[in-house]
Each structure stands twice: as C-alpha cells, then as structure tokens.
Amino acid sequence: QVQLVESGGGLVQTGGSLSLSCAASGTIFWISFMGWYRHLPGQQRELVATISSNGTANYSDSVKGRFAISRDNSKRTVYLQMNNLKPEDTSVYYCYCHARRKLSEYGREYWGQGTQVTVSS
C-alpha cells in the first residue's frame, strides 16, 4: 500500500504563512505527479498545485504568486509553501500522488487524510 501523511496545517492570521509537507511511504516503484487539492466552502474540490517528477509545476490562478510547490524525490515528499494567506484559503488541504507500485502495474491516484488550514481575519 501507498500511504501519504500530511503535516503543517494550522491557524494563521490574514497575511501569514504556512508550510505543508506530505511524505509518501510504502511499496512504490515510481511517483509521477504529486500535488495538493482543497475544498472551499460551497465549492467542489479545487486543484491547488501539482508538480511533476522533473519539477514542472502547475498552479490554480487563485494561488499563483502566493504559493509555491516543490518536491524532494529522494525523500518522496512534496511541499507547499503558502504565503500571504487569505481567509478564502481556509480549507482542508489534501495531498495526492500518482504512482506505480511496481513496473508491471498501471499507476493510480493515492490521497492523504487532509490537513486543516484556517486563516482568520
């Protein structure tokens, strides 16, 4: 099994910063994409950011210029640096990866349990 464990969530004031991390463990042959999603109030799940194995990043327009995603392939860990946080960023943030457990299998998505980020006014 592949397990994703997030850390770094918490409560901050408007304009503050948080850094999230997510480490993958278990039987893993290769991780292609890693990233973060969130659920905003009254909205469906939203992509926050993803990053490929070679470091190519993709961001939601709502977080461009404020958030930065990175990964350490040797540690199988993805990070999300969140700056200039706004109340509308409040959400549960979910880590995900698309991984192959072994060469003979297709890749699939795996999800973390989520970590709460709350931004107060």
N, C-alpha and C positions, 0 to 999 in steps of 0.2 A: 504494500500500500504506500501511497504518497501522502504525506502529511504536510500541511502548511500552518505555521504558527506565527501570528502577527503580534507585534508589540509596539508600544509608543503612543497609543491613544491617550486622551485625557481631556481636561478642561483648560481652555485658554481664553484670554480676552481678545477682543477685536484688535487686529494688527499684530498679534503674536504669532509664534511659530511652533511647529511640532515636527518631529521626525519619526516616521513609521518605518518599521522593518518587518520582513517576512522571510523566514527560513524554511526551505523545503528539505524534507528528510524522507528516508525510506528507500525502496528499490527504484532507482532512476537511471535510465540509460542516457537520456538527453532532455534538456529543457529548452524549448524554442522560445516562446514568449512568456514573460511574466508581467504582471500589472496589478492595477488597483481599480476597483469599482466602488460605487456608493449608491445609496438610496436616499434621495432628497424628499422632504415632505410633499406628499401629493404627486410624486413623480415616480416613474419606473426606474429601474436600475440604470445608472449612468456610468459610462466609461470615464475614468479619471485620467489614467495614463497607462501606456504599455511600453515595453521595451523588448527588443529582440535580443538574440544571443550575441549579436555583434555590436550592440549598443544603440541601435536606431530607436528613437523614442517617438511616441505619438501622444498628444495631449488633447483633452477636451478644451474647447475655446474658453470655457469659463475659468480655467485654471492656468492658462498659458501666461507665462511671465511671473507667476507666483509659486508654482510647484515645480519640482524637479525630480525626475525618476532616474534611478541608477541601479546597477546590479553588480554583484561580485560572483562570477561564475564558479570560482573555486570554492566559495562558501555556499553556493546555491541560494543566495539571498538577494532579495530585491528591496530597495529603499524608496521612500517617498519623503522628500523634504518639502514641507508646506510652510510658506511664508506669507505675511500679510493676510492672515486668515480673517474671514468674514463670517457673520452669523449664518449666512446661507450655505456655508461649507459644513455646517453641522450635519452629521450623518454617521451611520455605521459604515466603516470602510472595510472592504473585503479584498483580500489578496487572492490572486489566481495565478495559475501557471498552466501552460500547455506542454505536456511532457509525454515521453515514451518510456515505459518501464523497462523494455528490452527491445532489441533490434527487430525481433520478429512480430512485434505488436504495433498497431497504429497508435498515434498519440491521442490524448484526450485531455479534457479540462479537469483541473482539481481546484478546490476552493478552500480557503481558510474559514474560520469561525466568525471572523469580523472583530474589529476593534472600534470602540465608540470615540468619536471626536466631537466635542461640544465647544462652540465658540460663543461666548457671552458678549452682549452689547455693552 
